[in-house]
Amino acid sequence: MTQKQTTHAESDSESTTESPLETARRQLRTAASRTDVDDGVIERLKHPTRVVEVSIPLERDDGSVDVFTGYRAQHDDVRGPYKGGLRYHPEVNADECVGLAMWMTWKCAVMDIPFGGGKGGIVVDPKDLSDDEKERLTRRFAEEIRDEVGPSRDIPAPDMGTDAQTMAWFMDAYSMQEGETIPGVVTGKPPVIGGSYGREEAPGRSVAIVAREAVEYYDERLEDVSIAVQGYGSVGANAARLLDEWGADIVAVSDVNGGLYDPDGLDTQDVPSHKEEPEGVLRYDSSKTVSNEELLELDVDVLIPAAIGNVITADNADRIQADIIVEGANGPTTSTADTILHERGKHVIPDILANAGGVTVSYFEWLQDINRRTWSKERVNDELESAMLDAWADVKAEVDARGLSWRDAAYVVALNRIGEAKEARGLWP
Protein backbone atom coordinates (compact mmCIF):
# COMPACT_ATOMS: atom_id res chain seq x y z
CA MET A 1 0.00 0.00 0.00
CA THR A 2 1.25 3.46 -0.85
CA GLN A 3 0.27 6.83 0.47
CA LYS A 4 0.61 10.17 -1.21
CA GLN A 5 -0.19 13.76 -0.39
CA THR A 6 -1.89 15.31 -3.41
CA THR A 7 -2.27 18.90 -4.49
CA HIS A 8 -4.73 20.07 -7.09
CA ALA A 9 -4.87 23.16 -9.28
CA GLU A 10 -8.05 25.15 -9.02
CA SER A 11 -9.98 25.84 -12.18
CA ASP A 12 -11.65 29.16 -12.89
CA SER A 13 -13.65 27.95 -15.86
CA GLU A 14 -16.65 25.68 -15.55
CA SER A 15 -17.63 22.97 -17.96
CA THR A 16 -20.70 20.82 -17.75
CA THR A 17 -18.46 18.13 -16.30
CA GLU A 18 -17.12 20.20 -13.42
CA SER A 19 -15.51 17.81 -10.94
CA PRO A 20 -16.70 17.54 -7.34
CA LEU A 21 -13.33 18.96 -6.27
CA GLU A 22 -13.71 22.03 -8.50
CA THR A 23 -17.24 22.58 -7.24
CA ALA A 24 -16.26 22.07 -3.59
CA ARG A 25 -13.37 24.53 -3.86
CA ARG A 26 -15.50 27.15 -5.59
CA GLN A 27 -18.13 26.83 -2.88
CA LEU A 28 -15.44 27.08 -0.19
CA ARG A 29 -14.02 30.29 -1.71
CA THR A 30 -17.46 31.87 -1.93
CA ALA A 31 -18.42 30.95 1.63
CA ALA A 32 -15.01 31.98 3.02
CA SER A 33 -15.60 35.55 1.83
CA ARG A 34 -18.67 35.64 4.07
CA THR A 35 -16.98 34.48 7.28
CA ASP A 36 -14.25 35.69 9.61
CA VAL A 37 -12.48 32.32 9.55
CA ASP A 38 -8.70 32.77 9.36
CA ASP A 39 -7.22 32.67 5.86
CA GLY A 40 -4.77 30.01 6.97
CA VAL A 41 -7.62 27.73 7.98
CA ILE A 42 -9.32 28.25 4.61
CA GLU A 43 -6.07 27.44 2.81
CA ARG A 44 -5.70 24.21 4.79
CA LEU A 45 -9.29 23.23 4.00
CA LYS A 46 -8.62 23.40 0.25
CA HIS A 47 -6.45 20.30 0.58
CA PRO A 48 -6.99 16.80 1.98
CA THR A 49 -4.91 15.46 4.84
CA ARG A 50 -4.03 12.50 2.64
CA VAL A 51 -5.20 10.39 -0.28
CA VAL A 52 -4.45 6.69 -0.15
CA GLU A 53 -4.26 4.77 -3.44
CA VAL A 54 -4.05 0.98 -3.50
CA SER A 55 -3.99 -1.83 -6.04
CA ILE A 56 -6.50 -4.60 -5.41
CA PRO A 57 -5.93 -7.95 -7.14
CA LEU A 58 -9.08 -10.01 -7.66
CA GLU A 59 -9.31 -13.64 -8.67
CA ARG A 60 -12.28 -13.92 -10.99
CA ASP A 61 -14.71 -16.82 -10.87
CA ASP A 62 -13.06 -18.28 -13.99
CA GLY A 63 -9.63 -18.27 -12.30
CA SER A 64 -8.22 -15.23 -14.12
CA VAL A 65 -6.84 -12.27 -12.15
CA ASP A 66 -7.70 -8.60 -12.61
CA VAL A 67 -6.20 -5.68 -10.68
CA PHE A 68 -8.38 -2.73 -9.67
CA THR A 69 -7.47 0.66 -8.20
CA GLY A 70 -8.95 1.83 -4.91
CA TYR A 71 -8.84 5.17 -3.12
CA ARG A 72 -9.52 6.60 0.32
CA ALA A 73 -9.42 10.38 0.69
CA GLN A 74 -9.28 11.86 4.18
CA HIS A 75 -10.04 15.56 4.14
CA ASP A 76 -10.14 16.93 7.69
CA ASP A 77 -10.51 15.44 11.17
CA VAL A 78 -10.34 18.49 13.46
CA ARG A 79 -13.82 17.71 14.82
CA GLY A 80 -13.53 13.91 14.90
CA PRO A 81 -12.78 10.77 12.84
CA TYR A 82 -13.04 10.90 9.07
CA LYS A 83 -16.44 9.76 7.85
CA GLY A 84 -17.76 9.00 4.38
CA GLY A 85 -18.88 6.44 1.87
CA LEU A 86 -17.20 3.85 -0.30
CA ARG A 87 -18.43 3.74 -3.89
CA TYR A 88 -17.85 1.12 -6.58
CA HIS A 89 -18.11 2.89 -9.93
CA PRO A 90 -16.08 3.00 -13.19
CA GLU A 91 -15.46 6.76 -12.86
CA VAL A 92 -14.08 6.80 -9.32
CA ASN A 93 -10.86 8.83 -9.17
CA ALA A 94 -8.72 10.65 -6.62
CA ASP A 95 -10.07 14.13 -7.30
CA GLU A 96 -13.66 12.96 -7.04
CA CYS A 97 -12.92 11.31 -3.70
CA VAL A 98 -11.26 14.50 -2.40
CA GLY A 99 -14.17 16.68 -3.47
CA LEU A 100 -16.73 14.35 -1.92
CA ALA A 101 -14.65 14.11 1.25
CA MET A 102 -14.69 17.91 1.50
CA TRP A 103 -18.48 17.87 1.25
CA MET A 104 -18.57 15.33 4.07
CA THR A 105 -16.50 17.67 6.25
CA TRP A 106 -19.02 20.48 5.70
CA LYS A 107 -21.98 18.14 6.10
CA CYS A 108 -20.82 16.83 9.47
CA ALA A 109 -20.14 20.37 10.66
CA VAL A 110 -23.55 21.63 9.51
CA MET A 111 -25.17 18.80 11.46
CA ASP A 112 -22.83 19.49 14.40
CA ILE A 113 -21.78 15.87 14.72
CA PRO A 114 -18.21 14.98 15.78
CA PHE A 115 -16.86 13.66 12.49
CA GLY A 116 -14.70 14.98 9.68
CA GLY A 117 -14.85 14.16 5.99
CA GLY A 118 -13.67 11.11 4.10
CA LYS A 119 -14.59 9.32 0.87
CA GLY A 120 -13.29 6.41 -1.14
CA GLY A 121 -14.04 3.72 -3.61
CA ILE A 122 -12.88 1.31 -6.27
CA VAL A 123 -12.70 1.91 -10.01
CA VAL A 124 -15.03 -0.89 -11.06
CA ASP A 125 -18.47 -1.42 -12.52
CA PRO A 126 -20.26 -3.48 -9.84
CA LYS A 127 -22.59 -4.87 -12.53
CA ASP A 128 -19.56 -6.70 -13.93
CA LEU A 129 -18.97 -8.52 -10.63
CA SER A 130 -20.64 -11.66 -9.38
CA ASP A 131 -21.64 -11.65 -5.72
CA ASP A 132 -18.63 -13.82 -4.88
CA GLU A 133 -16.28 -11.51 -6.81
CA LYS A 134 -17.70 -8.44 -5.08
CA GLU A 135 -17.15 -10.08 -1.70
CA ARG A 136 -13.54 -11.00 -2.49
CA LEU A 137 -12.85 -7.51 -3.85
CA THR A 138 -14.33 -5.89 -0.75
CA ARG A 139 -12.40 -8.07 1.68
CA ARG A 140 -9.11 -7.44 -0.11
CA PHE A 141 -9.83 -3.69 -0.21
CA ALA A 142 -10.50 -3.76 3.54
CA GLU A 143 -7.11 -5.37 4.06
CA GLU A 144 -5.32 -2.89 1.79
CA ILE A 145 -6.64 0.16 3.68
CA ARG A 146 -6.83 -1.46 7.12
CA ASP A 147 -4.18 0.83 8.63
CA GLU A 148 -6.17 3.91 7.52
CA VAL A 149 -9.59 3.03 8.95
CA GLY A 150 -11.02 2.27 12.37
CA PRO A 151 -13.82 3.40 14.68
CA SER A 152 -11.75 6.29 16.01
CA ARG A 153 -9.81 6.97 12.79
CA ASP A 154 -11.93 6.69 9.63
CA ILE A 155 -15.38 5.11 9.31
CA PRO A 156 -16.63 4.09 5.83
CA ALA A 157 -20.28 3.68 4.85
CA PRO A 158 -22.27 2.57 1.76
CA ASP A 159 -22.40 4.72 -1.36
CA MET A 160 -22.99 4.18 -5.07
CA GLY A 161 -22.54 0.51 -5.95
CA THR A 162 -22.21 -0.64 -2.34
CA ASP A 163 -24.77 -1.57 0.31
CA ALA A 164 -25.28 -3.05 3.76
CA GLN A 165 -23.86 -6.41 2.66
CA THR A 166 -20.70 -4.73 1.37
CA MET A 167 -20.25 -3.09 4.76
CA ALA A 168 -20.78 -6.44 6.49
CA TRP A 169 -17.98 -8.00 4.44
CA PHE A 170 -15.71 -5.03 5.09
CA MET A 171 -16.38 -5.12 8.83
CA ASP A 172 -15.79 -8.87 9.00
CA ALA A 173 -12.50 -8.67 7.10
CA TYR A 174 -11.26 -5.83 9.31
CA SER A 175 -12.38 -7.60 12.50
CA MET A 176 -10.70 -10.87 11.53
CA GLN A 177 -7.40 -9.09 11.03
CA GLU A 178 -7.77 -7.21 14.32
CA GLY A 179 -8.67 -10.37 16.23
CA GLU A 180 -11.93 -9.04 17.66
CA THR A 181 -15.34 -7.98 16.41
CA ILE A 182 -15.30 -4.23 15.78
CA PRO A 183 -18.71 -3.21 14.41
CA GLY A 184 -17.91 0.51 14.65
CA VAL A 185 -15.34 0.39 11.82
CA VAL A 186 -18.17 0.96 9.30
CA THR A 187 -21.75 2.15 9.37
CA GLY A 188 -24.65 1.15 7.16
CA LYS A 189 -24.34 -2.51 8.21
CA PRO A 190 -27.30 -4.89 8.62
CA PRO A 191 -28.87 -4.41 12.08
CA VAL A 192 -28.18 -8.04 12.98
CA ILE A 193 -24.43 -7.23 13.20
CA GLY A 194 -24.60 -3.77 14.72
CA GLY A 195 -26.25 -1.68 12.04
CA SER A 196 -28.91 0.87 12.85
CA TYR A 197 -32.56 0.61 12.01
CA GLY A 198 -33.56 3.42 9.67
CA ARG A 199 -30.06 3.94 8.24
CA GLU A 200 -30.92 2.99 4.66
CA GLU A 201 -33.92 5.31 4.52
CA ALA A 202 -32.20 8.18 6.37
CA PRO A 203 -30.87 10.27 3.43
CA GLY A 204 -34.27 10.20 1.74
CA ARG A 205 -36.02 10.98 5.01
CA SER A 206 -33.81 14.02 5.62
CA VAL A 207 -34.46 15.25 2.07
CA ALA A 208 -38.19 14.97 2.72
CA ILE A 209 -37.92 16.80 6.06
CA VAL A 210 -35.92 19.64 4.52
CA ALA A 211 -38.27 19.87 1.53
CA ARG A 212 -41.22 20.12 3.91
CA GLU A 213 -39.54 22.86 5.92
CA ALA A 214 -38.54 24.78 2.78
CA VAL A 215 -42.09 24.69 1.44
CA GLU A 216 -43.39 26.00 4.76
CA TYR A 217 -40.68 28.69 4.89
CA TYR A 218 -41.90 30.08 1.58
CA ASP A 219 -45.50 30.17 2.85
CA GLU A 220 -46.80 27.24 0.86
CA ARG A 221 -48.77 24.21 2.02
CA LEU A 222 -47.23 20.83 1.27
CA GLU A 223 -50.65 19.63 0.11
CA ASP A 224 -50.64 22.31 -2.60
CA VAL A 225 -47.21 21.69 -4.16
CA SER A 226 -46.09 19.49 -7.03
CA ILE A 227 -42.76 17.68 -6.81
CA ALA A 228 -40.49 16.00 -9.39
CA VAL A 229 -37.80 13.56 -8.28
CA GLN A 230 -34.89 12.61 -10.52
CA GLY A 231 -33.42 9.32 -9.31
CA TYR A 232 -35.82 6.80 -7.79
CA GLY A 233 -33.23 4.97 -5.74
CA SER A 234 -32.68 4.80 -1.99
CA VAL A 235 -32.69 8.59 -1.61
CA GLY A 236 -35.27 9.62 -4.18
CA ALA A 237 -37.81 6.87 -3.56
CA ASN A 238 -37.76 7.26 0.20
CA ALA A 239 -38.07 11.04 -0.06
CA ALA A 240 -40.88 10.81 -2.62
CA ARG A 241 -42.88 8.27 -0.64
CA LEU A 242 -42.60 10.21 2.60
CA LEU A 243 -43.60 13.48 0.94
CA ASP A 244 -46.47 11.66 -0.77
CA GLU A 245 -47.56 10.33 2.63
CA TRP A 246 -47.48 13.89 4.00
CA GLY A 247 -49.80 15.08 1.25
CA ALA A 248 -47.60 16.44 -1.56
CA ASP A 249 -48.25 15.55 -5.20
CA ILE A 250 -45.33 13.60 -6.64
CA VAL A 251 -45.91 14.20 -10.35
CA ALA A 252 -42.67 12.84 -11.85
CA VAL A 253 -39.98 10.30 -10.97
CA SER A 254 -37.17 8.74 -12.99
CA ASP A 255 -34.36 6.22 -13.02
CA VAL A 256 -31.39 5.84 -15.34
CA ASN A 257 -33.61 4.92 -18.32
CA GLY A 258 -36.06 7.81 -18.05
CA GLY A 259 -39.09 8.84 -16.09
CA LEU A 260 -42.84 9.09 -15.64
CA TYR A 261 -44.92 12.24 -15.53
CA ASP A 262 -48.52 12.61 -14.41
CA PRO A 263 -49.70 16.11 -13.45
CA ASP A 264 -52.42 14.52 -11.30
CA GLY A 265 -49.82 12.72 -9.21
CA LEU A 266 -48.23 9.27 -9.16
CA ASP A 267 -48.82 6.53 -6.62
CA THR A 268 -45.27 6.34 -5.29
CA GLN A 269 -45.89 3.06 -3.49
CA ASP A 270 -46.75 1.39 -6.80
CA VAL A 271 -43.78 2.77 -8.75
CA PRO A 272 -40.91 0.33 -8.07
CA SER A 273 -37.79 1.77 -6.49
CA HIS A 274 -34.36 0.74 -7.75
CA LYS A 275 -34.01 -1.66 -4.82
CA GLU A 276 -37.37 -3.27 -5.48
CA GLU A 277 -36.91 -3.56 -9.24
CA PRO A 278 -33.66 -2.20 -10.69
CA GLU A 279 -34.36 0.21 -13.56
CA GLY A 280 -38.04 -0.61 -13.27
CA VAL A 281 -39.63 2.86 -13.26
CA LEU A 282 -40.62 2.76 -16.94
CA ARG A 283 -42.39 -0.57 -16.43
CA TYR A 284 -45.02 1.27 -14.42
CA ASP A 285 -48.13 2.23 -16.41
CA SER A 286 -48.32 6.01 -16.74
CA SER A 287 -49.89 8.45 -19.15
CA LYS A 288 -46.64 10.14 -20.12
CA THR A 289 -42.92 9.42 -20.07
CA VAL A 290 -40.10 11.96 -19.93
CA SER A 291 -36.34 11.85 -20.23
CA ASN A 292 -34.17 12.66 -17.24
CA GLU A 293 -33.28 15.97 -18.88
CA GLU A 294 -36.95 16.83 -19.46
CA LEU A 295 -37.87 15.97 -15.87
CA LEU A 296 -35.51 18.64 -14.56
CA GLU A 297 -37.31 21.30 -16.59
CA LEU A 298 -40.91 20.38 -15.72
CA ASP A 299 -43.27 23.07 -14.44
CA VAL A 300 -43.32 21.96 -10.79
CA ASP A 301 -42.99 23.70 -7.45
CA VAL A 302 -40.19 21.55 -6.03
CA LEU A 303 -37.43 19.68 -7.85
CA ILE A 304 -35.38 16.99 -6.09
CA PRO A 305 -32.30 15.90 -8.12
CA ALA A 306 -31.43 12.68 -6.28
CA ALA A 307 -29.51 10.71 -8.90
CA ILE A 308 -25.98 11.85 -9.75
CA GLY A 309 -23.84 14.99 -9.75
CA ASN A 310 -23.65 17.73 -12.39
CA VAL A 311 -27.17 17.40 -13.76
CA ILE A 312 -28.07 21.09 -13.36
CA THR A 313 -25.49 23.05 -15.31
CA ALA A 314 -24.97 26.33 -17.12
CA ASP A 315 -26.62 24.67 -20.12
CA ASN A 316 -30.01 24.07 -18.50
CA ALA A 317 -30.18 26.32 -15.41
CA ASP A 318 -32.17 28.94 -17.35
CA ARG A 319 -34.84 26.35 -18.08
CA ILE A 320 -35.38 25.07 -14.53
CA GLN A 321 -38.94 26.05 -13.60
CA ALA A 322 -39.15 24.80 -10.01
CA ASP A 323 -38.97 27.54 -7.40
CA ILE A 324 -37.35 25.24 -4.81
CA ILE A 325 -34.57 22.77 -5.60
CA VAL A 326 -33.68 20.32 -2.82
CA GLU A 327 -30.43 18.51 -3.55
CA GLY A 328 -30.80 14.81 -2.81
CA ALA A 329 -27.66 13.74 -4.68
CA ASN A 330 -24.15 14.94 -3.92
CA GLY A 331 -23.24 17.92 -6.10
CA PRO A 332 -26.12 17.87 -8.61
CA THR A 333 -25.72 21.63 -9.28
CA THR A 334 -22.57 23.11 -10.76
CA SER A 335 -21.28 26.43 -9.45
CA THR A 336 -22.28 28.47 -12.51
CA ALA A 337 -25.74 26.90 -12.51
CA ASP A 338 -26.05 27.74 -8.82
CA THR A 339 -25.32 31.39 -9.59
CA ILE A 340 -27.84 31.44 -12.45
CA LEU A 341 -30.55 29.91 -10.28
CA HIS A 342 -29.87 32.39 -7.48
CA GLU A 343 -30.09 35.32 -9.87
CA ARG A 344 -33.40 33.96 -11.15
CA GLY A 345 -34.82 33.85 -7.63
CA LYS A 346 -34.74 30.06 -7.37
CA HIS A 347 -34.03 28.62 -3.93
CA VAL A 348 -31.44 25.81 -3.83
CA ILE A 349 -31.29 23.85 -0.58
CA PRO A 350 -27.79 22.33 -0.64
CA ASP A 351 -26.84 18.68 -0.37
CA ILE A 352 -24.71 19.26 2.73
CA LEU A 353 -27.94 19.98 4.58
CA ALA A 354 -30.66 18.16 2.66
CA ASN A 355 -29.16 14.67 2.39
CA ALA A 356 -27.28 14.76 5.70
CA GLY A 357 -29.63 12.16 7.17
CA GLY A 358 -27.28 9.39 6.08
CA VAL A 359 -24.26 10.59 8.03
CA THR A 360 -26.46 11.62 10.96
CA VAL A 361 -27.92 8.14 11.37
CA SER A 362 -24.43 6.75 10.76
CA TYR A 363 -23.42 8.76 13.81
CA PHE A 364 -26.32 7.19 15.73
CA GLU A 365 -25.14 3.76 14.55
CA TRP A 366 -21.60 4.49 15.68
CA LEU A 367 -22.91 5.49 19.12
CA GLN A 368 -24.94 2.30 19.32
CA ASP A 369 -21.89 0.20 18.38
CA ILE A 370 -19.66 1.90 20.96
CA ASN A 371 -22.25 1.45 23.70
CA ARG A 372 -23.45 -1.99 22.54
CA ARG A 373 -27.03 -0.69 22.66
CA THR A 374 -29.67 -0.89 19.97
CA TRP A 375 -32.13 1.93 19.30
CA SER A 376 -35.61 1.29 17.96
CA LYS A 377 -36.47 2.59 14.50
CA GLU A 378 -38.90 5.02 16.12
CA ARG A 379 -36.13 6.47 18.27
CA VAL A 380 -33.79 6.75 15.28
CA ASN A 381 -36.42 8.60 13.25
CA ASP A 382 -37.28 10.88 16.17
CA GLU A 383 -33.61 11.69 16.78
CA LEU A 384 -33.09 12.33 13.06
CA GLU A 385 -36.10 14.64 12.90
CA SER A 386 -34.76 16.61 15.86
CA ALA A 387 -31.24 16.83 14.40
CA MET A 388 -32.51 17.95 10.99
CA LEU A 389 -34.75 20.63 12.49
CA ASP A 390 -31.86 21.93 14.60
CA ALA A 391 -29.60 22.13 11.55
CA TRP A 392 -32.36 23.74 9.49
CA ALA A 393 -32.85 26.37 12.20
CA ASP A 394 -29.10 27.12 12.31
CA VAL A 395 -28.90 27.60 8.54
CA LYS A 396 -32.19 29.52 8.38
CA ALA A 397 -30.89 31.94 11.01
CA GLU A 398 -28.01 32.88 8.67
CA VAL A 399 -30.38 33.22 5.71
CA ASP A 400 -32.69 35.50 7.66
CA ALA A 401 -30.00 37.58 9.38
CA ARG A 402 -27.69 38.12 6.40
CA GLY A 403 -29.75 37.53 3.29
CA LEU A 404 -27.49 34.70 2.16
CA SER A 405 -28.41 31.91 -0.21
CA TRP A 406 -29.16 28.60 1.46
CA ARG A 407 -25.87 27.15 0.23
CA ASP A 408 -23.79 30.07 1.46
CA ALA A 409 -25.61 30.00 4.79
CA ALA A 410 -24.94 26.28 5.24
CA TYR A 411 -21.26 26.81 4.44
CA VAL A 412 -21.03 29.72 6.87
CA VAL A 413 -22.45 27.53 9.65
CA ALA A 414 -20.00 24.73 8.78
CA LEU A 415 -16.92 26.91 8.35
CA ASN A 416 -17.51 28.80 11.57
CA ARG A 417 -17.66 25.54 13.51
CA ILE A 418 -14.57 24.15 11.80
CA GLY A 419 -12.72 27.43 12.22
CA GLU A 420 -13.47 27.52 15.93
CA ALA A 421 -12.21 23.96 16.30
CA LYS A 422 -9.02 24.73 14.35
CA GLU A 423 -8.39 27.81 16.47
CA ALA A 424 -8.92 25.91 19.70
CA ARG A 425 -6.57 23.07 18.70
CA GLY A 426 -3.94 25.19 16.97
CA LEU A 427 -1.48 24.13 14.26
CA TRP A 428 1.03 21.36 14.93
CA PRO A 429 4.49 22.94 14.40
Secondary structure as GFF3:
##gff-version 3
##sequence-region A 1 429
A	DSSP	beta_strand	2	4	.	.	.	ID=ss1
A	DSSP	alpha_helix	20	32	.	.	.	ID=ss2
A	DSSP	alpha_helix	39	45	.	.	.	ID=ss3
A	DSSP	beta_strand	50	59	.	.	.	ID=ss4
A	DSSP	beta_strand	65	76	.	.	.	ID=ss5
A	DSSP	beta_strand	82	89	.	.	.	ID=ss6
A	DSSP	alpha_helix	94	110	.	.	.	ID=ss7
A	DSSP	beta_strand	116	123	.	.	.	ID=ss8
A	DSSP	three_ten_helix	126	128	.	.	.	ID=ss9
A	DSSP	alpha_helix	131	144	.	.	.	ID=ss10
A	DSSP	three_ten_helix	146	148	.	.	.	ID=ss11
A	DSSP	beta_strand	154	158	.	.	.	ID=ss12
A	DSSP	alpha_helix	164	178	.	.	.	ID=ss13
A	DSSP	three_ten_helix	183	185	.	.	.	ID=ss14
A	DSSP	three_ten_helix	191	193	.	.	.	ID=ss15
A	DSSP	alpha_helix	202	217	.	.	.	ID=ss16
A	DSSP	three_ten_helix	222	224	.	.	.	ID=ss17
A	DSSP	beta_strand	226	230	.	.	.	ID=ss18
A	DSSP	alpha_helix	234	245	.	.	.	ID=ss19
A	DSSP	beta_strand	249	255	.	.	.	ID=ss20
A	DSSP	beta_strand	258	261	.	.	.	ID=ss21
A	DSSP	three_ten_helix	281	283	.	.	.	ID=ss22
A	DSSP	beta_strand	288	290	.	.	.	ID=ss23
A	DSSP	alpha_helix	292	296	.	.	.	ID=ss24
A	DSSP	beta_strand	302	305	.	.	.	ID=ss25
A	DSSP	three_ten_helix	317	319	.	.	.	ID=ss26
A	DSSP	beta_strand	324	326	.	.	.	ID=ss27
A	DSSP	alpha_helix	335	343	.	.	.	ID=ss28
A	DSSP	beta_strand	347	349	.	.	.	ID=ss29
A	DSSP	alpha_helix	351	354	.	.	.	ID=ss30
A	DSSP	alpha_helix	357	371	.	.	.	ID=ss31
A	DSSP	alpha_helix	377	402	.	.	.	ID=ss32
A	DSSP	alpha_helix	406	425	.	.	.	ID=ss33
###
